[in-house]
Amino acid sequence: MMEQEMDHAKRSTREETDEEKWVHDASVDYRGRLPLRASTGVWKAIPFVLTIEFSERVSFFGIATNLITYLTKVIHQDLNTAAKNVNYWAGTTTLMPLLGGFVGDAYTGRFHMVLFSSLVYLMGLSLLTMSLFIPSLTPCKNNAKVCVKPRKAHEVVFFLALYCISLGTGGYKPCLESFGADQFDDDHSEERKKKMSYFNWWNFSLCFALLLGVTVVVYVQDYVSWGLASLGLTILMAVTIIAFYVGKPFYRFRSSEGNTLTPILQVVVAAIRKRNLPCPSNPSLFYEVPKSQGRLLRHTNRLRCLDKAAIIEDRNEDQGDINPWRLTTLTRVEETKLIVSMIPIWLTSLTNGLCIAQSTTLFVKQADSMKLNITHSFKIPPASLAAAGAVGTLISVPIYDRIIVPFLRRVRKNERGISILQRIGIGLAFSVVVMVVAALVEKERLGKAMSGNEKMSVFWLVPQYLLLGVGDSFSLVGLQEYFYDQVPDSMRSLGIALFLSVIGMGSFLSSFLIIIVDHVTGKNGKSWIGKDINMSRLDYFYWLLAVLGALNLCGFVLLARRYTYKPVQRRVMQADDGVEDEATRV
């Protein structure tokens, strides 16, 4: 008896040692072998990922935050047209990841999609630089600094460069963030906690890039040279692409799993075919196939109509004669439920994207109409006010990650501290407050402008940017984590793309609202969003956004209270049987 217990103990020790030494989450190292935990992934790989993300975000924010200034002052578009063009470009840039994320998950794999897309992005930056240096492509003839109307060739190459950057972002952005999250093993408790911090520090580096982009890059654009700024961004991107490739030995790779949308369609078709069958009350009667690698999902009681896709009709199916359009596994059914359940959350998150869209359009034009001087000889570039938002996030993320979360873990006995949707909800509440503050400040600014008094200092805009940054540390980080964790494991790049589409649709919604509001209010002779900001009523527009945000927040709270999180079965070590499944919700 004692010898048997000793054998069990030895076997358990060997299994635990093997579990600690190797990573068993369906990933491989760069040679296609089982990854060694000590030398791959986690924070050994993440610096390379964050470096190229930092470079890309410096480029993006340097361009995006000051694009409306370039369109109005260099290409001479009016405020309405320029705001719509910025929103169209920003919307396209953040919707393209839906395509890139799908292709990366289904066919190319995330690493190769990041490499290819970053080269397309680099091509866009190179075209942008060429449009500002090659004499036949510059905005004005004979290198004049100011001209009434820019060359058509410049406009064509300029917008071609912008949409090359959009195309590059489409594959790069969703796959890089999910590739970084893939470096953590969800079945290893310590690595799982580190992954929660990963999303916080991802946004910390993103906001540091924003800070640099809207200060140094924007200053060079406004007061030195647009061409020099573009050249610097192109060189930085080229160097970090090389650095990302050099880190290849430290990465954990996930292979592509084919078309990830087909299994969802199979579940729907199978459920429709068997719609007249009664659902068994015992979940163990549903069809399931144990996975040697990867994770199974437990049965949930939501969307019971889809459960019928996993009902076994005859013995031939139970013995392996399976038609996937007639019978699917319970895990596939639950994955389909996850996607369907995400749609209301995605819709109620759009007001946050709508709020963010104002920070790169109307907020910038507000700043441009205010007193920008710090001293007699130094002016703040209008787009640089976004640095206050970055500071808000840079301050709040470490406080949340290092102080608030550990405290809530102890108090609530919860691994996360607060749930993902609670975090998003706090961020949505902040977006309502931002629009209220913006409306109050704009009313004061407009009053001074109309009375002919001295212009308000641009620092009056700091509170709304600061609150936006703090709110983003809750809403955007929460949305990233939600769309990565709650999608099926095979669709995680597409999940990040869904997060980005919230911001993209927010930009398109902003353009749509501007068109509608301009059309409706313009009938009375004074549009809320006219060609001249001092003849507009942006404060009314901001109040409209605040009301829409408050109503949306109420709907989000109702959805969040009824939401069921992803029911994952994780592996846990047992002394007698090795590895078995433990059902948990994430």
C-alpha positions in Angstrom: 0.0 0.0 0.0 2.8 2.4 0.9 4.6 1.5 -2.4 1.5 2.4 -4.4 1.2 5.7 -2.6 4.8 6.5 -3.3 4.3 5.5 -7.0 1.3 7.9 -7.2 3.3 10.7 -5.6 6.2 10.2 -8.0 3.9 10.1 -11.0 2.1 13.2 -9.8 5.5 15.0 -9.3 6.6 14.1 -12.8 3.3 15.3 -14.3 3.5 18.6 -12.4 7.1 19.1 -13.5 6.2 18.3 -17.1 3.3 20.8 -16.9 5.6 23.5 -15.5 8.4 22.8 -18.0 6.3 22.6 -21.3 3.4 24.7 -22.6 0.3 22.5 -23.5 -2.0 25.1 -25.0 -1.8 24.1 -28.7 1.0 26.5 -29.4 4.5 25.7 -30.8 7.9 27.4 -30.8 9.5 28.9 -33.9 10.8 25.4 -34.9 7.4 23.8 -34.6 8.1 22.0 -31.4 6.3 22.1 -28.0 7.3 25.4 -26.4 9.6 25.4 -23.4 7.9 27.5 -20.7 11.1 29.0 -19.3 12.5 30.3 -22.6 9.4 31.4 -24.6 6.4 33.6 -24.2 5.2 35.8 -21.3 7.5 38.9 -20.7 10.4 37.4 -22.6 8.4 37.9 -25.8 6.2 40.8 -25.0 8.9 43.6 -25.3 9.3 42.8 -29.0 5.5 43.0 -29.4 5.2 46.2 -27.5 8.1 47.8 -29.4 6.5 47.5 -32.8 3.1 48.4 -31.4 4.7 51.6 -29.9 6.2 52.5 -33.3 2.9 52.0 -35.2 0.9 54.0 -32.6 3.3 56.9 -32.7 2.8 57.0 -36.5 -0.9 56.6 -36.3 -1.6 59.2 -33.6 0.9 61.6 -35.2 -1.1 61.4 -38.4 -4.6 61.0 -37.0 -4.7 63.7 -34.4 -3.3 66.4 -36.7 -5.0 65.2 -40.0 -7.8 67.7 -39.7 -5.2 70.5 -39.4 -3.5 69.3 -42.6 -6.8 69.1 -44.5 -8.0 72.5 -43.5 -4.7 74.5 -43.6 -2.7 72.7 -46.4 -5.4 71.2 -48.6 -7.9 74.0 -47.7 -11.0 71.9 -47.0 -13.8 73.5 -45.0 -14.4 72.2 -41.4 -17.4 70.1 -42.4 -15.6 68.3 -45.3 -12.4 67.9 -43.3 -14.2 66.4 -40.3 -16.0 63.9 -42.5 -12.8 62.9 -44.3 -11.0 62.3 -41.0 -14.0 60.2 -39.8 -14.1 58.2 -43.0 -10.4 57.5 -42.8 -10.5 56.7 -39.1 -13.6 54.5 -39.6 -12.0 52.6 -42.5 -8.8 52.1 -40.5 -10.6 50.6 -37.6 -13.0 48.5 -39.6 -10.4 46.9 -41.9 -9.2 44.7 -39.0 -12.4 42.7 -39.4 -11.0 41.4 -42.7 -7.4 41.2 -41.5 -8.3 39.4 -38.3 -10.4 36.8 -40.1 -7.6 36.1 -42.6 -5.0 35.9 -39.9 -7.0 33.5 -37.8 -8.2 31.3 -40.7 -5.3 31.1 -43.1 -2.0 33.0 -42.6 -1.5 32.7 -38.9 -1.1 35.8 -36.7 2.7 36.2 -36.9 2.9 36.1 -40.7 -0.1 38.5 -41.0 1.7 41.0 -38.7 4.8 40.9 -40.8 3.0 41.3 -44.2 0.7 44.0 -42.9 3.5 46.0 -41.3 5.3 46.1 -44.7 2.1 47.5 -46.3 1.9 50.0 -43.5 5.6 51.0 -44.2 4.7 51.4 -47.9 2.0 53.8 -46.9 4.4 55.9 -44.7 6.9 55.9 -47.5 4.3 57.2 -50.0 3.3 59.9 -47.5 6.9 60.9 -47.2 7.4 61.0 -51.0 4.3 63.2 -51.4 6.0 65.8 -49.3 9.5 65.6 -50.7 9.4 64.8 -54.4 9.0 68.1 -56.2 6.3 66.9 -58.6 4.2 65.6 -55.8 4.5 68.4 -53.2 1.3 70.4 -52.3 2.5 73.7 -53.9 4.6 74.4 -57.0 8.2 75.6 -56.6 8.2 74.4 -53.0 6.1 77.3 -51.9 4.9 77.0 -48.2 1.4 78.3 -48.9 -0.8 78.0 -52.0 -4.5 78.6 -52.6 -5.2 75.2 -54.0 -2.8 72.2 -53.7 -1.9 70.0 -56.7 -4.2 67.2 -57.6 -1.3 64.8 -57.8 -0.5 65.5 -54.2 -4.0 64.9 -53.1 -4.2 61.6 -55.0 -0.8 60.3 -53.5 -1.6 61.7 -50.1 -5.0 59.9 -49.8 -3.5 56.8 -51.4 -0.8 56.8 -48.7 -3.5 57.2 -46.0 -5.5 54.3 -47.2 -2.4 52.1 -47.6 -1.9 52.8 -43.9 -5.5 51.7 -43.3 -4.9 48.5 -45.2 -1.8 47.7 -43.2 -3.6 48.4 -40.0 -6.3 46.0 -41.0 -4.0 43.0 -40.7 -1.4 44.4 -38.3 -3.5 45.7 -35.4 -5.8 42.7 -34.6 -3.2 40.1 -35.1 -0.4 41.8 -33.2 -2.5 42.3 -30.0 -3.9 38.8 -30.1 -0.4 37.4 -30.9 0.9 39.1 -27.8 -1.9 37.6 -25.7 -1.1 34.2 -27.1 2.2 34.4 -25.3 0.4 33.6 -22.0 -1.0 30.1 -21.2 -4.6 30.3 -20.0 -4.3 27.0 -18.1 -1.4 28.2 -16.0 -2.6 30.3 -13.1 0.4 32.6 -12.9 0.5 33.3 -16.6 -3.2 33.9 -16.7 -2.9 36.7 -14.1 0.0 38.1 -16.1 -2.2 38.2 -19.2 -4.7 40.4 -17.3 -1.9 42.8 -16.7 -0.7 42.5 -20.3 -3.8 44.3 -21.6 -3.2 47.1 -19.1 0.4 47.5 -20.0 -0.5 47.3 -23.7 -2.6 50.4 -23.3 0.1 52.0 -21.1 2.6 51.7 -24.0 -0.1 52.8 -26.5 -0.8 56.0 -24.5 2.9 56.7 -24.2 3.0 56.5 -28.0 0.0 58.8 -28.1 1.8 61.3 -25.8 4.9 61.3 -28.1 2.8 61.4 -31.3 0.7 64.4 -30.2 3.5 66.4 -28.8 6.8 65.8 -30.6 5.5 64.6 -33.9 2.7 67.2 -34.1 5.1 70.0 -33.1 7.5 69.0 -35.9 4.5 68.9 -38.3 3.2 72.3 -37.4 6.3 74.3 -36.8 9.2 72.5 -38.6 8.1 70.3 -41.5 5.4 67.8 -42.3 7.9 66.0 -44.6 10.5 65.7 -41.8 7.9 64.3 -39.4 6.8 61.7 -42.0 10.4 60.7 -42.7 11.1 60.1 -39.0 8.0 58.0 -38.6 9.0 55.9 -41.7 12.5 55.2 -40.3 11.1 54.3 -36.9 8.6 51.8 -38.4 11.3 50.1 -40.5 13.6 49.7 -37.5 10.9 48.2 -35.3 9.8 45.7 -38.0 13.3 44.3 -38.0 13.3 44.2 -34.2 10.0 42.3 -34.2 11.4 39.6 -36.5 14.6 39.3 -34.4 12.4 38.2 -31.4 11.1 35.2 -33.3 12.9 32.6 -31.1 11.1 33.9 -28.0 7.5 33.6 -29.4 4.8 31.0 -29.1 2.9 30.4 -32.3 -0.6 29.3 -32.9 -1.4 27.6 -36.2 -4.3 28.8 -38.3 -7.5 26.7 -38.1 -9.2 27.2 -41.4 -12.4 29.2 -42.0 -13.6 30.1 -38.5 -17.0 31.2 -39.6 -18.0 27.8 -41.2 -18.5 26.0 -37.8 -20.8 28.8 -36.7 -22.9 28.4 -39.8 -22.9 24.6 -39.3 -24.4 25.1 -35.8 -27.1 27.3 -37.2 -28.0 24.9 -40.0 -27.9 21.9 -37.8 -30.2 23.6 -35.2 -32.7 24.6 -37.9 -32.7 21.0 -39.3 -33.5 19.6 -35.8 -35.7 22.4 -34.6 -38.6 20.0 -33.9 -36.6 17.7 -31.6 -36.9 18.1 -27.8 -33.8 19.3 -25.9 -32.5 16.8 -23.3 -32.5 18.1 -19.8 -29.1 16.4 -19.1 -26.2 18.3 -20.8 -24.1 15.1 -20.8 -26.4 13.7 -23.6 -25.2 16.3 -26.0 -22.5 15.4 -28.5 -18.9 16.3 -27.6 -15.4 15.2 -28.7 -12.6 15.5 -26.1 -9.7 17.7 -27.4 -6.1 16.6 -27.0 -5.2 20.3 -27.0 -7.3 23.4 -26.7 -10.3 23.9 -24.4 -13.8 22.6 -24.1 -16.8 24.7 -23.1 -19.5 23.8 -20.6 -23.2 23.9 -21.4 -25.1 27.1 -20.6 -28.9 27.7 -20.6 -28.8 30.8 -22.9 -30.1 30.5 -26.5 -31.4 26.9 -25.9 -32.6 26.7 -29.5 -29.0 26.3 -30.7 -28.5 23.3 -28.3 -30.4 21.1 -30.8 -27.4 21.2 -33.1 -25.6 18.9 -30.6 -28.4 16.4 -30.2 -27.4 12.8 -31.3 -30.2 11.4 -33.5 -29.0 7.8 -34.1 -26.3 5.4 -33.2 -24.3 5.9 -36.4 -23.6 9.5 -35.3 -22.5 8.4 -31.9 -20.1 5.9 -33.5 -18.4 8.5 -35.6 -20.4 8.8 -38.8 -20.7 12.6 -38.5 -22.2 15.1 -40.9 -21.0 18.5 -39.5 -24.1 20.2 -41.1 -26.3 17.8 -39.1 -24.5 17.3 -35.8 -21.9 19.6 -34.1 -20.2 19.4 -30.8 -21.4 21.1 -27.6 -18.3 23.3 -27.6 -19.2 24.6 -31.2 -22.7 25.3 -30.0 -21.4 27.3 -27.0 -18.9 29.2 -29.2 -21.8 30.2 -31.5 -23.7 31.4 -28.4 -20.7 33.5 -27.5 -20.8 35.3 -30.8 -24.5 35.9 -30.7 -24.3 37.2 -27.2 -21.6 39.7 -28.1 -23.8 41.6 -30.6 -25.7 43.6 -28.0 -22.5 44.4 -26.1 -20.9 45.6 -29.3 -23.9 47.8 -30.2 -24.0 49.4 -26.7 -20.3 50.1 -26.8 -20.6 52.3 -30.0 -21.3 55.5 -28.0 -17.8 55.2 -26.5 -16.4 55.2 -30.1 -18.6 58.2 -30.9 -17.0 60.1 -28.0 -13.5 59.2 -29.0 -14.2 60.4 -32.6 -14.7 63.9 -31.2 -11.2 64.0 -29.7 -9.5 64.0 -33.2 -12.0 66.3 -34.9 -14.1 68.8 -33.1 -12.0 69.0 -30.0 -9.0 69.9 -32.2 -10.9 72.7 -33.9 -12.0 73.9 -30.5 -8.4 74.1 -29.5 -7.4 75.9 -32.7 -9.8 78.7 -32.0 -8.5 79.3 -28.5 -5.4 81.0 -27.0 -2.5 78.6 -27.7 0.4 80.7 -26.4 2.3 79.5 -23.4 4.9 82.3 -23.9 5.1 85.1 -26.5 7.3 82.8 -28.7 5.9 79.3 -28.0 2.5 78.0 -29.1 0.9 74.6 -28.3 -0.1 72.8 -31.5 -3.9 72.3 -31.3 -3.7 68.5 -31.7 -1.2 68.3 -28.8 -4.0 68.7 -26.3 -4.6 64.9 -26.8 -1.5 64.5 -24.6 -3.7 65.3 -21.6 -5.8 62.2 -22.5 -2.6 60.1 -22.7 -1.5 61.4 -19.3 -4.9 60.5 -17.9 -4.5 56.9 -19.1 -0.8 56.7 -18.1 -1.7 57.7 -14.5 -4.9 55.6 -14.2 -3.6 52.3 -15.7 -0.8 51.7 -13.1 -3.0 52.7 -10.3 -5.7 50.3 -11.5 -3.3 47.4 -12.1 -1.1 47.8 -9.1 -3.4 49.1 -6.4 -7.1 48.8 -7.2 -7.0 45.2 -8.7 -4.9 43.6 -5.9 -7.2 45.3 -3.3 -10.4 44.1 -5.0 -9.0 40.6 -5.4 -8.5 40.4 -1.6 -11.8 42.0 -0.8 -14.0 40.2 -3.4 -12.1 36.9 -3.6 -12.2 37.3 -7.3 -9.3 36.8 -9.7 -10.2 39.9 -11.8 -11.3 42.2 -9.0 -14.2 43.5 -11.0 -15.8 41.8 -14.0 -14.9 42.9 -17.5 -18.3 44.4 -18.2 -18.3 46.3 -14.9 -15.0 47.9 -16.1 -16.5 48.7 -19.5 -19.6 50.2 -17.8 -17.4 52.6 -15.7 -15.7 53.7 -18.9 -19.0 54.4 -20.6 -20.1 56.5 -17.6 -16.9 58.5 -18.0 -17.7 59.2 -21.7 -21.0 60.8 -20.7 -19.2 63.0 -18.2 -16.7 64.0 -20.9 -19.4 65.2 -23.3 -21.1 67.2 -20.5 -17.8 68.9 -19.6 -17.1 69.5 -23.3 -20.5 71.2 -23.7 -20.0 73.5 -20.7 -16.5 74.5 -21.9 -17.7 75.1 -25.4 -20.6 77.3 -24.2 -18.1 79.5 -22.3 -15.6 79.6 -25.2 -18.4 80.6 -27.7 -19.7 83.3 -25.3 -16.2 85.0 -25.1 -15.7 84.7 -28.9 -19.0 86.3 -29.7 -18.5 89.1 -27.2 -15.1 90.0 -28.6 -13.3 89.4 -25.4 -9.8 87.9 -25.1 -9.7 84.3 -26.3 -10.0 81.5 -23.6 -6.8 79.6 -22.8 -6.6 76.3 -24.5 -5.9 74.7 -21.1 -9.7 74.9 -20.5 -9.9 71.8 -22.7 -7.5 69.8 -20.5 -10.3 68.5 -18.1 -12.3 66.9 -21.0 -9.2 65.3 -22.5 -8.0 64.1 -19.0 -11.4 62.5 -18.2 -11.5 60.9 -21.7 -8.1 59.3 -20.9 -9.2 58.0 -17.5 -12.4 56.7 -19.1 -10.4 54.9 -21.8 -8.3 53.1 -19.2 -11.6 51.4 -18.2 -13.7 51.2 -21.4 -11.0 50.5 -24.1 -8.9 48.2 -22.0 -12.1 46.4 -20.8 -13.3 46.1 -24.4 -10.0 44.7 -25.6 -10.0 42.1 -22.9 -13.7 41.3 -23.4 -13.4 40.7 -27.2 -10.2 38.7 -26.8 -11.4 36.4 -23.9 -15.0 35.9 -24.8 -14.7 34.9 -28.5 -13.9 31.3 -29.4 -10.2 30.5 -29.0 -9.8 30.1 -32.8 -11.2 33.6 -33.5 -9.1 35.8 -31.2 -7.7 38.1 -33.9 -11.2 38.6 -35.2 -12.2 39.4 -31.6 -9.6 42.2 -31.4 -10.9 43.4 -34.8 -14.4 43.6 -33.3 -13.0 45.8 -30.5 -11.4 48.1 -33.1 -14.6 48.2 -35.1 -16.3 49.8 -32.1 -13.9 52.8 -32.6 -14.4 52.6 -36.4 -18.1 52.6 -36.3 -18.0 55.4 -33.8 -16.2 57.5 -36.4 -18.7 56.6 -39.1 -21.6 57.4 -36.7 -20.0 60.7 -35.9 -19.9 61.6 -39.6 -23.5 60.4 -40.0 -24.6 62.5 -37.0 -22.7 65.6 -38.3 -24.6 65.2 -41.7 -28.0 64.8 -40.0 -27.5 67.6 -37.5 -26.1 69.9 -40.1 -29.1 69.2 -42.4 -31.7 69.6 -39.7 -30.3 72.6 -37.9 -29.2 74.3 -41.1 -32.8 74.7 -42.2 -33.1 77.4 -39.5 -30.2 79.3 -41.0 -27.7 78.5 -38.3 -26.2 75.0 -38.4 -24.8 73.5 -35.1 -21.7 72.5 -37.2 -21.0 75.2 -39.7 -17.9 76.2 -41.7 -16.9 78.6 -39.0 -16.6 77.2 -35.5 -17.5 80.5 -33.9 -20.8 80.6 -35.9 -21.6 77.0 -34.9 -23.2 75.5 -31.7 -20.9 72.6 -30.9 -22.2 72.8 -27.3 -25.6 71.7 -28.4 -24.0 68.8 -30.4 -22.1 67.7 -27.3 -25.3 67.8 -25.2 -26.9 65.6 -27.8 -24.0 63.1 -27.5 -24.2 63.2 -23.7 -28.0 62.3 -23.7 -27.4 59.5 -26.2 -24.6 58.2 -24.1 -26.7 58.2 -20.9 -29.5 56.4 -22.5 -27.1 53.8 -24.0 -25.5 53.3 -20.6 -28.8 52.3 -19.1 -29.2 49.7 -21.8 -25.7 48.4 -21.3 -26.2 48.0 -17.5 -29.3 45.9 -18.2 -27.4 43.7 -20.6 -24.4 43.3 -18.3 -26.5 42.1 -15.4 -27.9 39.3 -17.5 -24.7 38.3 -19.3 -23.2 34.8 -19.0 -19.4 34.7 -19.4 -17.5 32.1 -21.3 -17.8 28.7 -19.5 -14.3 27.3 -20.0 -13.1 23.8 -18.8 -9.5 24.3 -17.7 -7.0 21.5 -17.0 -5.9 21.0 -13.4 -3.4 18.5 -12.0 -4.7 15.5 -10.0 -2.5 13.0 -8.1 -4.3 9.9 -9.3 -5.4 10.7 -12.8 -2.9 13.2 -14.2 -4.9 16.0 -15.9 -8.6 16.5 -15.7 -11.0 19.3 -16.6 -12.2 21.9 -14.2 -15.2 24.0 -15.2 -14.7 27.7 -14.7 -16.1 30.9 -16.1 -13.9 33.7 -17.4 
